[in-house]
Amino acid sequence: MSNSKCALENNRSKKHNDYSLQINRWFLKPIGAWPQIDASTLVWKILILLQIFICSSIVASSMIPCLLYVLFEKDNIKLKLSAIAPLLHRIMGSVHYWVLLKRSRDISNLIQHMEVDWCLIHGHDDREIMLQQAKFGRFVAIICGIIMHGGTILFALAKAMKTATIVVGNETFTTHPMTCPIYHKIIDTRFSPINEIALILQNLAMLVVSTSTVGACSLAAVFAIHACGQLNVLYAWLHELVKTQMEGNDKAKQKLAAIVEHHLRILSFISQVESIMHKAAFVELAGCTIVMCLLGYYSIMAWETLDTAKITSYFIVYLSMGFNIFIFCYIGGIITEQCKLVGEMAYMTNWYNLHHTTARSLVLIIARSNNVIKITAGKLFQLSVATFGDVIKTSMVYLNFLRTMT
C-alpha cells in the first residue's frame, strides 16, 4: 500500500512539474533546444541533431550575408546603421540558442531539481502555494511569447507586405525589401524567385532567433518563480516552527533542521540558475540597449518622411526589446528581495516562545539570508528594476550621441 501511495505521489509531482514547464517545452522543442531527458534512442538523438543543424543553418544564411554587408558594402553610414539592428537581433538570438544547447545538461538538472522539490512537499497548503507560483510562471511565459513573438511577426509581416520598384535598363521590376540586408556580391536578391526565397529564409531565421530569446527569457522566469514558490513554503515553515515547539523541543529541532536544509537547497537552485543565465542576460542587456537606441534613431528618420508603417513597426519591436530586458531585471530583483525576506521572516516569528537553543539557531538563518545570491548580467551588473531604468536612460544617451554624429 505504501509503495502504491509513493508511486501516486511521484506521478502527481511529475504532473505538476510538467504543468509548470509546459509552455517552455512548447517554445524550445521545435528548435531542438529542450533538454532531452528521456531521449535514449539513437534515432531520436539523430533527429534532434538534424533539427539543430537546420535551425543553425537558417540563422547563419541570414546573419553572415548581413554581417558582410555591414563590413564591406560601399554605402553611406545611414544605410549601414539600418542593417546593424537586425544583425544584432540575430546575434543575440544565436547566443541564446548556443547557451540553451551548451548548458542543456545543467538545465536538465534544474528540471529534475524542480521535480524533486515537488516530491518533497507533502502538505496541501504548501502544494497550493507552489501551484499558485507555477500558474504565475506559466502566465509570464505566455506573455513572453505573445510580446516577443508578436513584435517579430508583425515586423516581418510589415516588411513582407511592402514592395519596391526597381528599374534595370528598359525593364521595371517589383521586389520585396529584405528584413536584413544581404551583401550583393554573394547573391542578388532583387529578382524573383530569389527575392521570395531569401525573404522566406530571413523570416524563418527571425522566427528561430526569436524563439531562442523567448525560450531563454521564459525559462529563466519560470526557474526564478519556482524558487520564489519554494521560499514562500519556507516562510510558512518558519511560522509553523513555534507551533511545533508545543509538541516538544526535539520536534522543533527536527523542523528547524528541515528549514535549514530546504533553505540551502533553494540557494543552490538559485546559484545554478545564475551560472546558466548570466551570459544570456549580459547579451540581452547590452544588445537590447544598442538595438533600442537604433530603433529610436530609425523612428526619427522615418518621422522625417512621415512613414507611419515604419514608425509603428519600430515602436512594436522597441516594446518587445524593452520587455526582454524587463523580464531579466524583474526576476533578478524579485529573487534578491525574496532571499532577503527569509531573514525578516525568521526575525518576525515568535522566536521568544522557542527553546533558547532553538531560537539561537535562527541567528544563522538570518545571517545567511543577508548574504544573498544575486542574479547578474555577465557577473558584471546586478539585475534589478533599477537596472532596467538605467538601460532605458543609457539607450537614450546613445541615441542623442548618434543623432549628433550623423
C-alpha positions as CSV (number, residue, x, y, z in Angstrom):
1,M,0.0,0.0,0.0
2,S,2.8,2.3,0.9
3,N,4.6,1.6,-2.5
4,S,1.4,2.5,-4.4
5,K,1.0,5.7,-2.4
6,C,4.6,6.6,-3.1
7,A,4.1,6.0,-6.8
8,L,1.0,8.1,-6.8
9,E,2.9,10.9,-5.1
10,N,5.7,10.7,-7.6
11,N,3.2,10.8,-10.5
12,R,1.5,13.8,-9.1
13,S,4.8,15.6,-8.6
14,K,5.9,14.8,-12.1
15,K,2.5,16.1,-13.4
16,H,2.8,19.3,-11.5
17,N,6.4,19.8,-12.7
18,D,5.3,19.2,-16.3
19,Y,2.5,21.7,-15.9
20,S,4.8,24.4,-14.7
21,L,7.3,23.8,-17.6
22,Q,4.7,23.1,-20.4
23,I,4.9,26.4,-22.1
24,N,8.7,26.4,-22.1
25,R,8.7,23.0,-23.7
26,W,6.4,24.2,-26.4
27,F,8.8,27.0,-27.2
28,L,12.1,25.0,-27.2
29,K,11.1,21.7,-28.7
30,P,10.6,23.0,-32.2
31,I,14.2,24.3,-32.3
32,G,15.7,21.3,-30.6
33,A,16.8,23.2,-27.5
34,W,14.6,21.4,-24.9
35,P,16.8,19.1,-22.8
36,Q,16.1,15.5,-23.9
37,I,16.0,13.8,-20.5
38,D,14.3,10.7,-21.9
39,A,15.9,10.7,-25.4
40,S,17.6,7.3,-25.1
41,T,17.2,6.0,-28.6
42,L,19.8,6.8,-31.3
43,V,17.2,7.7,-33.9
44,W,15.7,10.3,-31.6
45,K,19.1,11.8,-30.9
46,I,19.9,12.0,-34.6
47,L,16.6,13.7,-35.3
48,I,17.4,16.3,-32.7
49,L,20.9,16.9,-34.1
50,L,19.3,17.3,-37.5
51,Q,16.8,19.8,-36.1
52,I,19.6,21.8,-34.5
53,F,21.6,21.7,-37.8
54,I,18.7,23.0,-39.9
55,C,17.9,25.8,-37.4
56,S,21.5,26.9,-37.2
57,S,21.9,26.8,-41.0
58,I,18.8,29.0,-41.4
59,V,20.1,31.6,-38.9
60,A,23.6,31.6,-40.5
61,S,22.2,32.0,-44.0
62,S,20.7,35.3,-42.9
63,M,23.3,36.5,-40.4
64,I,26.5,36.0,-42.3
65,P,25.5,37.9,-45.5
66,C,24.2,40.8,-43.3
67,L,27.5,40.9,-41.5
68,L,29.4,41.1,-44.8
69,Y,27.0,43.9,-45.9
70,V,27.8,45.9,-42.8
71,L,31.6,45.4,-43.2
72,F,32.2,45.6,-46.9
73,E,29.2,47.2,-48.7
74,K,30.1,50.7,-50.0
75,D,27.0,52.5,-48.9
76,N,26.6,55.6,-46.7
77,I,26.6,55.4,-42.9
78,K,22.8,55.6,-42.6
79,L,22.2,52.5,-44.7
80,K,24.8,50.6,-42.7
81,L,23.2,51.8,-39.5
82,S,19.8,50.4,-40.8
83,A,21.4,46.9,-41.0
84,I,23.0,46.9,-37.6
85,A,19.8,46.4,-35.6
86,P,18.5,43.3,-37.4
87,L,22.1,41.9,-37.4
88,L,22.3,42.4,-33.6
89,H,18.9,40.8,-33.2
90,R,20.2,37.6,-34.9
91,I,23.4,37.6,-33.0
92,M,21.6,37.9,-29.7
93,G,19.2,35.1,-30.6
94,S,22.1,33.0,-31.7
95,V,23.9,33.4,-28.4
96,H,20.7,32.5,-26.5
97,Y,20.4,29.4,-28.7
98,W,24.1,28.5,-28.1
99,V,23.6,28.9,-24.3
100,L,20.5,26.7,-24.3
101,L,22.3,24.0,-26.2
102,K,25.6,24.2,-24.4
103,R,24.0,24.2,-20.9
104,S,21.4,21.6,-21.8
105,R,22.6,19.1,-19.2
106,D,22.6,21.8,-16.5
107,I,19.1,22.9,-17.5
108,S,18.1,19.2,-17.3
109,N,19.5,19.1,-13.7
110,L,17.4,22.1,-12.8
111,I,14.3,20.5,-14.2
112,Q,15.0,17.3,-12.2
113,H,15.7,19.6,-9.1
114,M,12.2,21.1,-9.6
115,E,10.6,17.7,-9.8
116,V,12.3,16.6,-6.5
117,D,11.1,19.8,-4.9
118,W,7.5,18.9,-5.8
119,C,8.1,15.4,-4.3
120,L,9.4,16.9,-1.0
121,I,6.3,19.0,-0.5
122,H,3.6,16.9,1.2
123,G,1.3,19.4,2.9
124,H,-1.8,20.5,1.0
125,D,-1.3,24.2,1.8
126,D,2.4,24.1,0.7
127,R,1.4,22.5,-2.6
128,E,-1.2,25.2,-3.2
129,I,1.5,27.8,-2.7
130,M,3.7,26.1,-5.3
131,L,0.8,25.7,-7.7
132,Q,0.0,29.4,-7.5
133,Q,3.6,30.2,-8.3
134,A,3.5,27.6,-11.2
135,K,0.4,29.3,-12.7
136,F,2.1,32.7,-12.4
137,G,5.3,31.3,-14.1
138,R,3.1,29.9,-17.0
139,F,1.4,33.3,-17.3
140,V,4.8,35.1,-17.5
141,A,6.0,32.5,-20.2
142,I,2.8,33.1,-22.2
143,I,3.2,36.9,-22.0
144,C,6.9,36.5,-23.1
145,G,5.8,34.5,-26.1
146,I,3.0,36.9,-27.1
147,I,5.0,40.1,-26.8
148,M,8.4,38.9,-28.2
149,H,6.9,36.7,-31.0
150,G,4.2,39.2,-31.7
151,G,6.8,42.0,-32.2
152,T,8.9,39.8,-34.5
153,I,5.9,38.5,-36.6
154,L,4.4,41.9,-37.0
155,F,7.7,43.4,-38.1
156,A,8.2,40.5,-40.6
157,L,4.7,40.9,-42.0
158,A,5.1,44.7,-42.4
159,K,8.3,44.1,-44.3
160,A,6.9,41.3,-46.5
161,M,3.8,43.3,-47.5
162,K,5.9,46.3,-48.7
163,T,7.1,46.4,-52.3
164,A,9.7,48.5,-54.1
165,T,10.1,49.2,-57.8
166,I,13.5,49.0,-59.4
167,V,14.5,49.8,-63.0
168,V,17.2,47.8,-64.8
169,G,17.8,49.0,-68.3
170,N,14.4,49.3,-70.0
171,E,12.7,46.9,-67.6
172,T,10.8,47.6,-64.4
173,F,10.7,45.1,-61.6
174,T,8.8,44.9,-58.3
175,T,10.7,43.5,-55.4
176,H,10.2,42.9,-51.6
177,P,12.7,44.6,-49.3
178,M,14.7,42.3,-47.1
179,T,14.3,42.3,-43.4
180,C,18.1,42.0,-43.1
181,P,20.3,43.5,-46.0
182,I,22.4,41.0,-47.9
183,Y,25.9,41.6,-49.4
184,H,25.3,41.9,-53.1
185,K,28.4,40.1,-54.2
186,I,27.0,36.9,-52.6
187,I,23.6,36.9,-54.2
188,D,21.4,39.4,-55.9
189,T,18.0,39.3,-54.2
190,R,16.3,41.9,-56.3
191,F,14.7,39.5,-58.8
192,S,12.2,36.7,-58.5
193,P,12.2,33.9,-57.4
194,I,15.5,34.6,-55.4
195,N,13.8,37.5,-53.8
196,E,10.9,35.4,-52.4
197,I,13.2,32.6,-51.3
198,A,15.6,34.9,-49.5
199,L,12.7,36.7,-47.8
200,I,11.2,33.3,-46.6
201,L,14.6,32.2,-45.2
202,Q,15.1,35.5,-43.4
203,N,11.6,35.3,-41.8
204,L,12.4,31.7,-40.7
205,A,15.7,32.9,-39.2
206,M,13.8,35.7,-37.4
207,L,11.4,33.1,-36.0
208,V,14.3,30.8,-34.8
209,V,16.2,33.6,-33.0
210,S,13.0,35.0,-31.6
211,T,12.0,31.6,-30.3
212,S,15.5,31.2,-28.7
213,T,15.1,34.5,-27.0
214,V,11.6,33.7,-25.8
215,G,12.8,30.3,-24.6
216,A,15.7,31.7,-22.6
217,C,13.7,34.5,-21.0
218,S,10.7,32.4,-20.2
219,L,12.8,29.6,-18.8
220,A,14.7,32.0,-16.6
221,A,11.4,33.4,-15.4
222,V,9.9,30.0,-14.6
223,F,13.0,28.9,-12.7
224,A,13.0,32.2,-10.7
225,I,9.3,32.0,-9.9
226,H,9.7,28.4,-8.8
227,A,12.5,29.5,-6.4
228,C,10.1,32.2,-5.1
229,G,7.5,29.5,-4.5
230,Q,10.0,27.4,-2.6
231,L,10.9,30.5,-0.5
232,N,7.1,31.1,0.2
233,V,6.9,27.5,1.5
234,L,9.9,28.2,3.7
235,Y,8.2,31.3,5.2
236,A,5.2,29.1,6.1
237,W,7.5,26.6,7.8
238,L,9.1,29.3,9.8
239,H,5.7,30.4,11.1
240,E,4.9,26.8,12.0
241,L,8.1,26.4,14.0
242,V,6.7,27.9,17.2
243,K,3.6,25.6,16.9
244,T,6.0,22.6,16.6
245,Q,7.7,23.7,19.9
246,M,4.5,22.8,21.8
247,E,4.9,19.2,20.6
248,G,8.4,19.1,22.2
249,N,11.9,20.5,21.7
250,D,13.0,17.6,19.7
251,K,10.2,18.1,17.2
252,A,11.2,21.8,16.9
253,K,14.8,20.9,16.3
254,Q,13.8,18.5,13.5
255,K,11.6,21.1,12.0
256,L,14.4,23.7,12.2
257,A,16.8,21.2,10.6
258,A,14.3,20.7,7.7
259,I,14.1,24.5,7.3
260,V,17.8,25.0,7.1
261,E,18.2,22.1,4.7
262,H,15.4,23.4,2.5
263,H,16.9,27.0,2.6
264,L,20.3,25.7,1.4
265,R,18.6,23.7,-1.3
266,I,16.8,26.8,-2.6
267,L,20.0,28.8,-2.6
268,S,21.8,26.0,-4.5
269,F,19.0,26.1,-7.1
270,I,19.3,29.9,-7.5
271,S,23.1,29.7,-7.8
272,Q,22.7,27.2,-10.7
273,V,20.2,29.4,-12.4
274,E,22.6,32.3,-12.1
275,S,25.5,30.3,-13.5
276,I,23.4,29.3,-16.6
277,M,21.7,32.5,-17.4
278,H,24.3,35.2,-16.6
279,K,25.7,35.1,-20.2
280,A,22.3,35.3,-21.8
281,A,21.4,38.1,-19.5
282,F,24.5,40.1,-20.4
283,V,24.0,39.7,-24.1
284,E,20.3,40.7,-23.8
285,L,21.2,43.7,-21.6
286,A,24.0,45.0,-23.9
287,G,22.3,44.1,-27.2
288,C,18.9,45.5,-26.3
289,T,20.4,48.8,-25.2
290,I,22.1,49.2,-28.6
291,V,19.1,48.0,-30.6
292,M,16.7,50.3,-28.7
293,C,19.0,53.2,-29.4
294,L,19.0,52.3,-33.1
295,L,15.2,51.8,-33.2
296,G,14.8,55.3,-31.7
297,Y,17.1,56.6,-34.5
298,Y,15.2,54.7,-37.2
299,S,11.9,56.2,-35.9
300,I,13.3,59.7,-36.1
301,M,14.5,59.1,-39.7
302,A,11.0,57.7,-40.6
303,W,9.3,60.6,-38.9
304,E,11.0,63.0,-41.3
305,T,9.3,61.2,-44.2
306,L,6.1,60.6,-42.2
307,D,6.3,56.8,-42.8
308,T,3.7,55.6,-40.3
309,A,4.1,51.9,-41.2
310,K,7.8,52.0,-40.3
311,I,7.3,54.0,-37.2
312,T,4.6,51.6,-36.0
313,S,6.8,48.5,-36.7
314,Y,9.8,50.1,-34.9
315,F,7.7,51.0,-31.9
316,I,6.4,47.4,-31.6
317,V,9.9,46.0,-31.8
318,Y,11.1,48.6,-29.3
319,L,8.4,47.5,-26.8
320,S,9.4,43.9,-27.4
321,M,13.1,44.6,-26.7
322,G,12.2,46.6,-23.6
323,F,10.1,43.7,-22.3
324,N,13.1,41.3,-22.9
325,I,15.3,43.4,-20.6
326,F,12.4,43.9,-18.1
327,I,11.9,40.1,-17.7
328,F,15.6,39.6,-16.8
329,C,15.7,42.6,-14.5
330,Y,12.4,41.6,-12.8
331,I,13.5,38.1,-12.0
332,G,16.8,39.3,-10.7
333,G,15.1,41.9,-8.4
334,I,12.4,39.5,-7.1
335,I,14.9,36.8,-6.2
336,T,17.1,39.2,-4.3
337,E,14.1,40.6,-2.4
338,Q,12.7,37.2,-1.6
339,C,16.0,35.9,-0.4
340,K,16.4,38.8,2.0
341,L,12.9,38.3,3.2
342,V,13.9,34.9,4.8
343,G,15.9,36.7,7.5
344,E,13.0,39.1,8.2
345,M,10.5,36.2,8.4
346,A,12.8,34.4,10.8
347,Y,13.0,37.5,13.0
348,M,9.3,38.2,12.8
349,T,8.4,34.7,14.2
350,N,7.6,34.4,17.9
351,W,11.1,33.2,18.4
352,Y,10.9,34.2,22.1
353,N,8.5,31.3,22.6
354,L,11.1,28.8,21.4
355,H,13.6,27.0,23.5
356,H,16.7,29.2,23.8
357,T,18.9,26.7,21.9
358,T,16.5,26.5,19.0
359,A,15.9,30.3,19.0
360,R,19.7,30.9,18.9
361,S,19.9,28.8,15.7
362,L,17.7,31.3,13.9
363,V,20.6,33.8,14.0
364,L,22.5,31.6,11.5
365,I,19.4,31.7,9.1
366,I,19.2,35.5,9.4
367,A,23.0,35.9,8.8
368,R,22.8,33.6,5.7
369,S,19.8,35.4,4.3
370,N,21.8,38.7,4.4
371,N,24.4,37.2,2.0
372,V,22.0,36.8,-0.9
373,I,22.9,35.2,-4.3
374,K,22.4,38.0,-6.9
375,I,21.3,37.4,-10.4
376,T,23.8,39.2,-12.7
377,A,24.4,40.1,-16.3
378,G,27.8,38.5,-17.2
379,K,28.9,38.7,-13.5
380,L,29.2,42.5,-14.0
381,F,25.8,44.1,-13.4
382,Q,23.2,43.1,-10.8
383,L,19.8,42.7,-12.4
384,S,17.0,44.7,-10.7
385,V,14.3,47.1,-11.7
386,A,16.7,50.0,-11.1
387,T,19.0,48.3,-13.7
388,F,16.1,48.4,-16.2
389,G,15.7,52.1,-15.7
390,D,19.5,52.6,-16.2
391,V,19.3,50.7,-19.5
392,I,16.5,52.9,-20.8
393,K,18.4,56.0,-19.9
394,T,21.6,54.7,-21.4
395,S,19.8,53.9,-24.7
396,M,18.5,57.5,-24.8
397,V,22.0,58.8,-24.2
398,Y,23.4,56.7,-27.1
399,L,20.5,57.9,-29.2
400,N,21.4,61.6,-28.6
401,F,25.1,60.8,-29.4
402,L,24.1,59.1,-32.6
403,R,21.9,61.9,-33.7
404,T,24.7,64.4,-33.1
405,M,27.3,62.3,-35.0
406,T,25.0,61.7,-38.1
